[in-house]
Amino acid sequence: MHIHFNFVEVKGKAMDSAEFKARWQQIRGRLKEFWGELSGNDIDYIDGQRELLVGKLQEKYGMSEEEAQRTVDDLADRL
């Protein structure tokens, strides 16, 4: 198991928080597909900040921080 607290791994390379923010529109469009409990307001609030997405997943789905981190990594790997 690998967990990234500051990076998301995408297509074999690390994506830091700045790249996550830069790819936000692409990621944003897929969030509701993966996590239907996130409202439009939640997505607007997250606004490309990876740490806020992790926090919202913890809040809405009762995930641990580690699990939420891993879930965000999985999403990024799929894009």
PDB file of N, CA, C and O in Angstrom:
ATOM      1  N   MET A   1       0.851  -1.171   0.000  1.00  0.00           N
ATOM      2  CA  MET A   1       0.000   0.000   0.000  1.00  0.00           C
ATOM      3  C   MET A   1       0.896   1.232   0.000  1.00  0.00           C
ATOM      4  O   MET A   1       1.889   1.293   0.726  1.00  0.00           O
ATOM      5  N   HIS A   2       0.534   2.212  -0.823  1.00  0.00           N
ATOM      6  CA  HIS A   2       1.271   3.481  -0.813  1.00  0.00           C
ATOM      7  C   HIS A   2       0.291   4.625  -0.595  1.00  0.00           C
ATOM      8  O   HIS A   2      -0.808   4.645  -1.149  1.00  0.00           O
ATOM      9  N   ILE A   3       0.713   5.559   0.214  1.00  0.00           N
ATOM     10  CA  ILE A   3      -0.125   6.703   0.550  1.00  0.00           C
ATOM     11  C   ILE A   3       0.677   7.959   0.298  1.00  0.00           C
ATOM     12  O   ILE A   3       1.844   8.056   0.679  1.00  0.00           O
ATOM     13  N   HIS A   4       0.051   8.905  -0.338  1.00  0.00           N
ATOM     14  CA  HIS A   4       0.711  10.174  -0.642  1.00  0.00           C
ATOM     15  C   HIS A   4      -0.013  11.277   0.106  1.00  0.00           C
ATOM     16  O   HIS A   4      -1.211  11.476  -0.094  1.00  0.00           O
ATOM     17  N   PHE A   5       0.687  11.987   0.955  1.00  0.00           N
ATOM     18  CA  PHE A   5       0.056  13.069   1.687  1.00  0.00           C
ATOM     19  C   PHE A   5       0.248  14.402   0.997  1.00  0.00           C
ATOM     20  O   PHE A   5      -0.561  15.309   1.189  1.00  0.00           O
ATOM     21  N   ASN A   6       1.292  14.550   0.201  1.00  0.00           N
ATOM     22  CA  ASN A   6       1.520  15.805  -0.503  1.00  0.00           C
ATOM     23  C   ASN A   6       1.458  15.648  -2.006  1.00  0.00           C
ATOM     24  O   ASN A   6       1.476  16.640  -2.734  1.00  0.00           O
ATOM     25  N   PHE A   7       1.387  14.424  -2.478  1.00  0.00           N
ATOM     26  CA  PHE A   7       1.412  14.177  -3.904  1.00  0.00           C
ATOM     27  C   PHE A   7       0.336  13.180  -4.289  1.00  0.00           C
ATOM     28  O   PHE A   7      -0.045  12.316  -3.499  1.00  0.00           O
ATOM     29  N   VAL A   8      -0.147  13.311  -5.511  1.00  0.00           N
ATOM     30  CA  VAL A   8      -1.034  12.333  -6.114  1.00  0.00           C
ATOM     31  C   VAL A   8      -0.241  11.730  -7.251  1.00  0.00           C
ATOM     32  O   VAL A   8       0.387  12.461  -8.016  1.00  0.00           O
ATOM     33  N   GLU A   9      -0.253  10.429  -7.380  1.00  0.00           N
ATOM     34  CA  GLU A   9       0.496   9.799  -8.455  1.00  0.00           C
ATOM     35  C   GLU A   9      -0.409   9.654  -9.669  1.00  0.00           C
ATOM     36  O   GLU A   9      -1.492   9.076  -9.580  1.00  0.00           O
ATOM     37  N   VAL A  10       0.037  10.178 -10.794  1.00  0.00           N
ATOM     38  CA  VAL A  10      -0.747  10.133 -12.010  1.00  0.00           C
ATOM     39  C   VAL A  10       0.133   9.631 -13.134  1.00  0.00           C
ATOM     40  O   VAL A  10       1.186  10.199 -13.424  1.00  0.00           O
ATOM     41  N   LYS A  11      -0.317   8.551 -13.765  1.00  0.00           N
ATOM     42  CA  LYS A  11       0.381   8.010 -14.925  1.00  0.00           C
ATOM     43  C   LYS A  11       1.885   7.905 -14.682  1.00  0.00           C
ATOM     44  O   LYS A  11       2.689   8.289 -15.532  1.00  0.00           O
ATOM     45  N   GLY A  12       2.257   7.378 -13.505  1.00  0.00           N
ATOM     46  CA  GLY A  12       3.648   7.118 -13.222  1.00  0.00           C
ATOM     47  C   GLY A  12       4.455   8.307 -12.746  1.00  0.00           C
ATOM     48  O   GLY A  12       5.655   8.170 -12.508  1.00  0.00           O
ATOM     49  N   LYS A  13       3.836   9.475 -12.598  1.00  0.00           N
ATOM     50  CA  LYS A  13       4.592  10.610 -12.077  1.00  0.00           C
ATOM     51  C   LYS A  13       3.800  11.254 -10.950  1.00  0.00           C
ATOM     52  O   LYS A  13       2.574  11.162 -10.902  1.00  0.00           O
ATOM     53  N   ALA A  14       4.506  11.894 -10.061  1.00  0.00           N
ATOM     54  CA  ALA A  14       3.849  12.517  -8.917  1.00  0.00           C
ATOM     55  C   ALA A  14       3.201  13.826  -9.343  1.00  0.00           C
ATOM     56  O   ALA A  14       3.788  14.609 -10.089  1.00  0.00           O
ATOM     57  N   MET A  15       1.985  14.052  -8.860  1.00  0.00           N
ATOM     58  CA  MET A  15       1.304  15.310  -9.121  1.00  0.00           C
ATOM     59  C   MET A  15       1.171  16.022  -7.782  1.00  0.00           C
ATOM     60  O   MET A  15       0.474  15.543  -6.888  1.00  0.00           O
ATOM     61  N   ASP A  16       1.833  17.155  -7.642  1.00  0.00           N
ATOM     62  CA  ASP A  16       1.767  17.886  -6.388  1.00  0.00           C
ATOM     63  C   ASP A  16       0.472  18.693  -6.330  1.00  0.00           C
ATOM     64  O   ASP A  16      -0.326  18.676  -7.268  1.00  0.00           O
ATOM     65  N   SER A  17       0.280  19.385  -5.238  1.00  0.00           N
ATOM     66  CA  SER A  17      -0.953  20.147  -5.036  1.00  0.00           C
ATOM     67  C   SER A  17      -1.161  21.203  -6.106  1.00  0.00           C
ATOM     68  O   SER A  17      -2.302  21.479  -6.475  1.00  0.00           O
ATOM     69  N   ALA A  18      -0.086  21.805  -6.617  1.00  0.00           N
ATOM     70  CA  ALA A  18      -0.212  22.824  -7.668  1.00  0.00           C
ATOM     71  C   ALA A  18      -0.728  22.198  -8.963  1.00  0.00           C
ATOM     72  O   ALA A  18      -1.573  22.783  -9.641  1.00  0.00           O
ATOM     73  N   GLU A  19      -0.228  21.019  -9.306  1.00  0.00           N
ATOM     74  CA  GLU A  19      -0.722  20.339 -10.506  1.00  0.00           C
ATOM     75  C   GLU A  19      -2.163  19.886 -10.317  1.00  0.00           C
ATOM     76  O   GLU A  19      -2.964  19.945 -11.250  1.00  0.00           O
ATOM     77  N   PHE A  20      -2.496  19.429  -9.099  1.00  0.00           N
ATOM     78  CA  PHE A  20      -3.870  19.031  -8.803  1.00  0.00           C
ATOM     79  C   PHE A  20      -4.789  20.217  -9.051  1.00  0.00           C
ATOM     80  O   PHE A  20      -5.841  20.069  -9.673  1.00  0.00           O
ATOM     81  N   LYS A  21      -4.402  21.387  -8.571  1.00  0.00           N
ATOM     82  CA  LYS A  21      -5.189  22.609  -8.769  1.00  0.00           C
ATOM     83  C   LYS A  21      -5.303  22.930 -10.260  1.00  0.00           C
ATOM     84  O   LYS A  21      -6.373  23.308 -10.736  1.00  0.00           O
ATOM     85  N   ALA A  22      -4.193  22.780 -10.999  1.00  0.00           N
ATOM     86  CA  ALA A  22      -4.198  23.088 -12.427  1.00  0.00           C
ATOM     87  C   ALA A  22      -5.123  22.152 -13.203  1.00  0.00           C
ATOM     88  O   ALA A  22      -5.708  22.551 -14.210  1.00  0.00           O
ATOM     89  N   ARG A  23      -5.256  20.927 -12.744  1.00  0.00           N
ATOM     90  CA  ARG A  23      -6.121  19.947 -13.417  1.00  0.00           C
ATOM     91  C   ARG A  23      -7.515  19.902 -12.810  1.00  0.00           C
ATOM     92  O   ARG A  23      -8.294  18.994 -13.099  1.00  0.00           O
ATOM     93  N   TRP A  24      -7.823  20.870 -11.979  1.00  0.00           N
ATOM     94  CA  TRP A  24      -9.066  20.853 -11.224  1.00  0.00           C
ATOM     95  C   TRP A  24     -10.301  20.711 -12.102  1.00  0.00           C
ATOM     96  O   TRP A  24     -11.197  19.944 -11.751  1.00  0.00           O
ATOM     97  N   GLN A  25     -10.387  21.406 -13.216  1.00  0.00           N
ATOM     98  CA  GLN A  25     -11.595  21.328 -14.052  1.00  0.00           C
ATOM     99  C   GLN A  25     -11.837  19.903 -14.538  1.00  0.00           C
ATOM    100  O   GLN A  25     -12.979  19.445 -14.579  1.00  0.00           O
ATOM    101  N   GLN A  26     -10.787  19.215 -14.899  1.00  0.00           N
ATOM    102  CA  GLN A  26     -10.906  17.830 -15.340  1.00  0.00           C
ATOM    103  C   GLN A  26     -11.338  16.941 -14.170  1.00  0.00           C
ATOM    104  O   GLN A  26     -12.226  16.100 -14.317  1.00  0.00           O
ATOM    105  N   ILE A  27     -10.720  17.129 -13.038  1.00  0.00           N
ATOM    106  CA  ILE A  27     -11.036  16.332 -11.851  1.00  0.00           C
ATOM    107  C   ILE A  27     -12.448  16.648 -11.373  1.00  0.00           C
ATOM    108  O   ILE A  27     -13.221  15.746 -11.050  1.00  0.00           O
ATOM    109  N   ARG A  28     -12.773  17.916 -11.334  1.00  0.00           N
ATOM    110  CA  ARG A  28     -14.081  18.386 -10.858  1.00  0.00           C
ATOM    111  C   ARG A  28     -15.226  17.700 -11.601  1.00  0.00           C
ATOM    112  O   ARG A  28     -16.221  17.291 -11.002  1.00  0.00           O
ATOM    113  N   GLY A  29     -15.062  17.587 -12.903  1.00  0.00           N
ATOM    114  CA  GLY A  29     -16.114  16.988 -13.713  1.00  0.00           C
ATOM    115  C   GLY A  29     -16.383  15.532 -13.378  1.00  0.00           C
ATOM    116  O   GLY A  29     -17.465  15.021 -13.668  1.00  0.00           O
ATOM    117  N   ARG A  30     -15.436  14.872 -12.786  1.00  0.00           N
ATOM    118  CA  ARG A  30     -15.576  13.449 -12.472  1.00  0.00           C
ATOM    119  C   ARG A  30     -15.985  13.183 -11.025  1.00  0.00           C
ATOM    120  O   ARG A  30     -16.347  12.055 -10.690  1.00  0.00           O
ATOM    121  N   LEU A  31     -15.935  14.192 -10.164  1.00  0.00           N
ATOM    122  CA  LEU A  31     -16.176  13.960  -8.740  1.00  0.00           C
ATOM    123  C   LEU A  31     -17.543  13.349  -8.453  1.00  0.00           C
ATOM    124  O   LEU A  31     -17.642  12.403  -7.672  1.00  0.00           O
ATOM    125  N   LYS A  32     -18.590  13.873  -9.069  1.00  0.00           N
ATOM    126  CA  LYS A  32     -19.937  13.369  -8.790  1.00  0.00           C
ATOM    127  C   LYS A  32     -20.093  11.916  -9.253  1.00  0.00           C
ATOM    128  O   LYS A  32     -20.885  11.165  -8.682  1.00  0.00           O
ATOM    129  N   GLU A  33     -19.343  11.523 -10.281  1.00  0.00           N
ATOM    130  CA  GLU A  33     -19.396  10.133 -10.732  1.00  0.00           C
ATOM    131  C   GLU A  33     -18.875   9.197  -9.648  1.00  0.00           C
ATOM    132  O   GLU A  33     -19.422   8.113  -9.443  1.00  0.00           O
ATOM    133  N   PHE A  34     -17.830   9.612  -8.964  1.00  0.00           N
ATOM    134  CA  PHE A  34     -17.202   8.773  -7.961  1.00  0.00           C
ATOM    135  C   PHE A  34     -17.843   8.940  -6.589  1.00  0.00           C
ATOM    136  O   PHE A  34     -17.999   7.967  -5.853  1.00  0.00           O
ATOM    137  N   TRP A  35     -18.210  10.151  -6.249  1.00  0.00           N
ATOM    138  CA  TRP A  35     -18.723  10.444  -4.913  1.00  0.00           C
ATOM    139  C   TRP A  35     -19.990  11.292  -5.010  1.00  0.00           C
ATOM    140  O   TRP A  35     -19.937  12.518  -4.908  1.00  0.00           O
ATOM    141  N   GLY A  36     -21.109  10.637  -5.205  1.00  0.00           N
ATOM    142  CA  GLY A  36     -22.392  11.308  -5.383  1.00  0.00           C
ATOM    143  C   GLY A  36     -22.860  12.105  -4.177  1.00  0.00           C
ATOM    144  O   GLY A  36     -23.727  12.969  -4.304  1.00  0.00           O
ATOM    145  N   GLU A  37     -22.292  11.824  -3.005  1.00  0.00           N
ATOM    146  CA  GLU A  37     -22.680  12.560  -1.801  1.00  0.00           C
ATOM    147  C   GLU A  37     -22.119  13.979  -1.777  1.00  0.00           C
ATOM    148  O   GLU A  37     -22.574  14.805  -0.987  1.00  0.00           O
ATOM    149  N   LEU A  38     -21.139  14.274  -2.629  1.00  0.00           N
ATOM    150  CA  LEU A  38     -20.586  15.631  -2.678  1.00  0.00           C
ATOM    151  C   LEU A  38     -21.558  16.537  -3.420  1.00  0.00           C
ATOM    152  O   LEU A  38     -21.939  16.256  -4.556  1.00  0.00           O
ATOM    153  N   SER A  39     -21.950  17.608  -2.780  1.00  0.00           N
ATOM    154  CA  SER A  39     -22.870  18.561  -3.407  1.00  0.00           C
ATOM    155  C   SER A  39     -22.094  19.532  -4.297  1.00  0.00           C
ATOM    156  O   SER A  39     -20.866  19.600  -4.239  1.00  0.00           O
ATOM    157  N   GLY A  40     -22.817  20.265  -5.104  1.00  0.00           N
ATOM    158  CA  GLY A  40     -22.195  21.322  -5.900  1.00  0.00           C
ATOM    159  C   GLY A  40     -21.490  22.333  -5.006  1.00  0.00           C
ATOM    160  O   GLY A  40     -20.415  22.828  -5.345  1.00  0.00           O
ATOM    161  N   ASN A  41     -22.101  22.637  -3.864  1.00  0.00           N
ATOM    162  CA  ASN A  41     -21.473  23.557  -2.914  1.00  0.00           C
ATOM    163  C   ASN A  41     -20.171  22.985  -2.363  1.00  0.00           C
ATOM    164  O   ASN A  41     -19.191  23.712  -2.196  1.00  0.00           O
ATOM    165  N   ASP A  42     -20.161  21.672  -2.079  1.00  0.00           N
ATOM    166  CA  ASP A  42     -18.936  21.028  -1.605  1.00  0.00           C
ATOM    167  C   ASP A  42     -17.836  21.158  -2.656  1.00  0.00           C
ATOM    168  O   ASP A  42     -16.697  21.500  -2.336  1.00  0.00           O
ATOM    169  N   ILE A  43     -18.183  20.886  -3.897  1.00  0.00           N
ATOM    170  CA  ILE A  43     -17.203  20.933  -4.981  1.00  0.00           C
ATOM    171  C   ILE A  43     -16.700  22.355  -5.186  1.00  0.00           C
ATOM    172  O   ILE A  43     -15.509  22.567  -5.416  1.00  0.00           O
ATOM    173  N   ASP A  44     -17.596  23.325  -5.105  1.00  0.00           N
ATOM    174  CA  ASP A  44     -17.175  24.733  -5.197  1.00  0.00           C
ATOM    175  C   ASP A  44     -16.237  25.093  -4.052  1.00  0.00           C
ATOM    176  O   ASP A  44     -15.247  25.798  -4.251  1.00  0.00           O
ATOM    177  N   TYR A  45     -16.548  24.608  -2.856  1.00  0.00           N
ATOM    178  CA  TYR A  45     -15.723  24.877  -1.676  1.00  0.00           C
ATOM    179  C   TYR A  45     -14.321  24.285  -1.837  1.00  0.00           C
ATOM    180  O   TYR A  45     -13.330  24.925  -1.486  1.00  0.00           O
ATOM    181  N   ILE A  46     -14.242  23.070  -2.364  1.00  0.00           N
ATOM    182  CA  ILE A  46     -12.956  22.385  -2.544  1.00  0.00           C
ATOM    183  C   ILE A  46     -12.063  23.173  -3.490  1.00  0.00           C
ATOM    184  O   ILE A  46     -10.875  23.348  -3.218  1.00  0.00           O
ATOM    185  N   ASP A  47     -12.619  23.647  -4.590  1.00  0.00           N
ATOM    186  CA  ASP A  47     -11.938  24.536  -5.537  1.00  0.00           C
ATOM    187  C   ASP A  47     -10.486  24.158  -5.832  1.00  0.00           C
ATOM    188  O   ASP A  47      -9.589  25.001  -5.807  1.00  0.00           O
ATOM    189  N   GLY A  48     -10.280  22.880  -6.108  1.00  0.00           N
ATOM    190  CA  GLY A  48      -8.945  22.451  -6.526  1.00  0.00           C
ATOM    191  C   GLY A  48      -7.952  22.207  -5.414  1.00  0.00           C
ATOM    192  O   GLY A  48      -6.780  21.944  -5.684  1.00  0.00           O
ATOM    193  N   GLN A  49      -8.386  22.288  -4.183  1.00  0.00           N
ATOM    194  CA  GLN A  49      -7.474  22.064  -3.057  1.00  0.00           C
ATOM    195  C   GLN A  49      -7.601  20.615  -2.594  1.00  0.00           C
ATOM    196  O   GLN A  49      -8.591  20.222  -1.977  1.00  0.00           O
ATOM    197  N   ARG A  50      -6.597  19.857  -2.901  1.00  0.00           N
ATOM    198  CA  ARG A  50      -6.588  18.424  -2.638  1.00  0.00           C
ATOM    199  C   ARG A  50      -6.910  18.112  -1.182  1.00  0.00           C
ATOM    200  O   ARG A  50      -7.667  17.185  -0.894  1.00  0.00           O
ATOM    201  N   GLU A  51      -6.341  18.878  -0.276  1.00  0.00           N
ATOM    202  CA  GLU A  51      -6.544  18.630   1.151  1.00  0.00           C
ATOM    203  C   GLU A  51      -8.013  18.797   1.542  1.00  0.00           C
ATOM    204  O   GLU A  51      -8.518  18.075   2.402  1.00  0.00           O
ATOM    205  N   LEU A  52      -8.698  19.758   0.901  1.00  0.00           N
ATOM    206  CA  LEU A  52     -10.118  19.958   1.197  1.00  0.00           C
ATOM    207  C   LEU A  52     -10.957  18.802   0.659  1.00  0.00           C
ATOM    208  O   LEU A  52     -11.939  18.407   1.288  1.00  0.00           O
ATOM    209  N   LEU A  53     -10.582  18.260  -0.491  1.00  0.00           N
ATOM    210  CA  LEU A  53     -11.282  17.092  -1.019  1.00  0.00           C
ATOM    211  C   LEU A  53     -11.128  15.920  -0.061  1.00  0.00           C
ATOM    212  O   LEU A  53     -12.098  15.219   0.226  1.00  0.00           O
ATOM    213  N   VAL A  54      -9.934  15.707   0.426  1.00  0.00           N
ATOM    214  CA  VAL A  54      -9.699  14.626   1.390  1.00  0.00           C
ATOM    215  C   VAL A  54     -10.578  14.839   2.625  1.00  0.00           C
ATOM    216  O   VAL A  54     -11.197  13.893   3.113  1.00  0.00           O
ATOM    217  N   GLY A  55     -10.637  16.060   3.125  1.00  0.00           N
ATOM    218  CA  GLY A  55     -11.459  16.362   4.295  1.00  0.00           C
ATOM    219  C   GLY A  55     -12.941  16.127   4.049  1.00  0.00           C
ATOM    220  O   GLY A  55     -13.643  15.606   4.917  1.00  0.00           O
ATOM    221  N   LYS A  56     -13.420  16.509   2.867  1.00  0.00           N
ATOM    222  CA  LYS A  56     -14.840  16.308   2.546  1.00  0.00           C
ATOM    223  C   LYS A  56     -15.170  14.827   2.437  1.00  0.00           C
ATOM    224  O   LYS A  56     -16.254  14.406   2.842  1.00  0.00           O
ATOM    225  N   LEU A  57     -14.256  14.030   1.897  1.00  0.00           N
ATOM    226  CA  LEU A  57     -14.497  12.588   1.827  1.00  0.00           C
ATOM    227  C   LEU A  57     -14.563  11.990   3.222  1.00  0.00           C
ATOM    228  O   LEU A  57     -15.368  11.095   3.481  1.00  0.00           O
ATOM    229  N   GLN A  58     -13.721  12.482   4.120  1.00  0.00           N
ATOM    230  CA  GLN A  58     -13.773  12.016   5.505  1.00  0.00           C
ATOM    231  C   GLN A  58     -15.123  12.379   6.127  1.00  0.00           C
ATOM    232  O   GLN A  58     -15.757  11.554   6.786  1.00  0.00           O
ATOM    233  N   GLU A  59     -15.547  13.606   5.912  1.00  0.00           N
ATOM    234  CA  GLU A  59     -16.798  14.096   6.496  1.00  0.00           C
ATOM    235  C   GLU A  59     -18.019  13.372   5.942  1.00  0.00           C
ATOM    236  O   GLU A  59     -18.871  12.919   6.706  1.00  0.00           O
ATOM    237  N   LYS A  60     -18.110  13.260   4.620  1.00  0.00           N
ATOM    238  CA  LYS A  60     -19.312  12.717   3.980  1.00  0.00           C
ATOM    239  C   LYS A  60     -19.394  11.199   4.025  1.00  0.00           C
ATOM    240  O   LYS A  60     -20.486  10.635   4.095  1.00  0.00           O
ATOM    241  N   TYR A  61     -18.244  10.536   3.985  1.00  0.00           N
ATOM    242  CA  TYR A  61     -18.242   9.082   3.884  1.00  0.00           C
ATOM    243  C   TYR A  61     -17.663   8.383   5.105  1.00  0.00           C
ATOM    244  O   TYR A  61     -17.617   7.153   5.143  1.00  0.00           O
ATOM    245  N   GLY A  62     -17.223   9.137   6.097  1.00  0.00           N
ATOM    246  CA  GLY A  62     -16.687   8.543   7.311  1.00  0.00           C
ATOM    247  C   GLY A  62     -15.365   7.817   7.094  1.00  0.00           C
ATOM    248  O   GLY A  62     -15.026   6.900   7.843  1.00  0.00           O
ATOM    249  N   MET A  63     -14.621   8.224   6.075  1.00  0.00           N
ATOM    250  CA  MET A  63     -13.328   7.601   5.785  1.00  0.00           C
ATOM    251  C   MET A  63     -12.272   8.109   6.765  1.00  0.00           C
ATOM    252  O   MET A  63     -12.362   9.221   7.285  1.00  0.00           O
ATOM    253  N   SER A  64     -11.281   7.270   6.998  1.00  0.00           N
ATOM    254  CA  SER A  64     -10.106   7.740   7.724  1.00  0.00           C
ATOM    255  C   SER A  64      -9.323   8.642   6.782  1.00  0.00           C
ATOM    256  O   SER A  64      -9.564   8.637   5.575  1.00  0.00           O
ATOM    257  N   GLU A  65      -8.392   9.413   7.321  1.00  0.00           N
ATOM    258  CA  GLU A  65      -7.573  10.271   6.463  1.00  0.00           C
ATOM    259  C   GLU A  65      -6.789   9.430   5.460  1.00  0.00           C
ATOM    260  O   GLU A  65      -6.687   9.784   4.285  1.00  0.00           O
ATOM    261  N   GLU A  66      -6.247   8.332   5.928  1.00  0.00           N
ATOM    262  CA  GLU A  66      -5.464   7.445   5.056  1.00  0.00           C
ATOM    263  C   GLU A  66      -6.318   6.909   3.905  1.00  0.00           C
ATOM    264  O   GLU A  66      -5.881   6.889   2.754  1.00  0.00           O
ATOM    265  N   GLU A  67      -7.525   6.479   4.224  1.00  0.00           N
ATOM    266  CA  GLU A  67      -8.420   5.948   3.198  1.00  0.00           C
ATOM    267  C   GLU A  67      -8.824   7.029   2.194  1.00  0.00           C
ATOM    268  O   GLU A  67      -8.871   6.779   0.989  1.00  0.00           O
ATOM    269  N   ALA A  68      -9.112   8.226   2.696  1.00  0.00           N
ATOM    270  CA  ALA A  68      -9.484   9.336   1.809  1.00  0.00           C
ATOM    271  C   ALA A  68      -8.315   9.711   0.896  1.00  0.00           C
ATOM    272  O   ALA A  68      -8.516   9.977  -0.289  1.00  0.00           O
ATOM    273  N   GLN A  69      -7.102   9.735   1.437  1.00  0.00           N
ATOM    274  CA  GLN A  69      -5.912  10.020   0.629  1.00  0.00           C
ATOM    275  C   GLN A  69      -5.784   8.991  -0.489  1.00  0.00           C
ATOM    276  O   GLN A  69      -5.562   9.346  -1.646  1.00  0.00           O
ATOM    277  N   ARG A  70      -5.924   7.737  -0.142  1.00  0.00           N
ATOM    278  CA  ARG A  70      -5.795   6.651  -1.111  1.00  0.00           C
ATOM    279  C   ARG A  70      -6.895   6.749  -2.177  1.00  0.00           C
ATOM    280  O   ARG A  70      -6.648   6.487  -3.354  1.00  0.00           O
ATOM    281  N   THR A  71      -8.087   7.121  -1.764  1.00  0.00           N
ATOM    282  CA  THR A  71      -9.200   7.254  -2.705  1.00  0.00           C
ATOM    283  C   THR A  71      -8.954   8.382  -3.701  1.00  0.00           C
ATOM    284  O   THR A  71      -9.238   8.237  -4.890  1.00  0.00           O
ATOM    285  N   VAL A  72      -8.429   9.500  -3.219  1.00  0.00           N
ATOM    286  CA  VAL A  72      -8.089  10.610  -4.126  1.00  0.00           C
ATOM    287  C   VAL A  72      -6.986  10.181  -5.078  1.00  0.00           C
ATOM    288  O   VAL A  72      -7.024  10.522  -6.260  1.00  0.00           O
ATOM    289  N   ASP A  73      -6.012   9.444  -4.585  1.00  0.00           N
ATOM    290  CA  ASP A  73      -4.952   8.916  -5.449  1.00  0.00           C
ATOM    291  C   ASP A  73      -5.555   8.049  -6.556  1.00  0.00           C
ATOM    292  O   ASP A  73      -5.163   8.158  -7.718  1.00  0.00           O
ATOM    293  N   ASP A  74      -6.501   7.195  -6.194  1.00  0.00           N
ATOM    294  CA  ASP A  74      -7.128   6.316  -7.170  1.00  0.00           C
ATOM    295  C   ASP A  74      -7.859   7.114  -8.248  1.00  0.00           C
ATOM    296  O   ASP A  74      -7.776   6.782  -9.431  1.00  0.00           O
ATOM    297  N   LEU A  75      -8.569   8.154  -7.846  1.00  0.00           N
ATOM    298  CA  LEU A  75      -9.262   9.004  -8.820  1.00  0.00           C
ATOM    299  C   LEU A  75      -8.259   9.620  -9.793  1.00  0.00           C
ATOM    300  O   LEU A  75      -8.459   9.593 -11.007  1.00  0.00           O
ATOM    301  N   ALA A  76      -7.193  10.169  -9.250  1.00  0.00           N
ATOM    302  CA  ALA A  76      -6.197  10.821 -10.093  1.00  0.00           C
ATOM    303  C   ALA A  76      -5.564   9.827 -11.058  1.00  0.00           C
ATOM    304  O   ALA A  76      -5.258  10.174 -12.199  1.00  0.00           O
ATOM    305  N   ASP A  77      -5.366   8.594 -10.604  1.00  0.00           N
ATOM    306  CA  ASP A  77      -4.784   7.568 -11.473  1.00  0.00           C
ATOM    307  C   ASP A  77      -5.692   7.248 -12.652  1.00  0.00           C
ATOM    308  O   ASP A  77      -5.213   6.855 -13.715  1.00  0.00           O
ATOM    309  N   ARG A  78      -6.991   7.414 -12.473  1.00  0.00           N
ATOM    310  CA  ARG A  78      -7.953   7.100 -13.534  1.00  0.00           C
ATOM    311  C   ARG A  78      -8.086   8.190 -14.573  1.00  0.00           C
ATOM    312  O   ARG A  78      -8.618   7.949 -15.657  1.00  0.00           O
ATOM    313  N   LEU A  79      -7.617   9.374 -14.267  1.00  0.00           N
ATOM    314  CA  LEU A  79      -7.779  10.497 -15.207  1.00  0.00           C
ATOM    315  C   LEU A  79      -6.651  10.567 -16.197  1.00  0.00           C
ATOM    316  O   LEU A  79      -6.636  11.451 -17.054  1.00  0.00           O
TER     317      LEU A  79
END
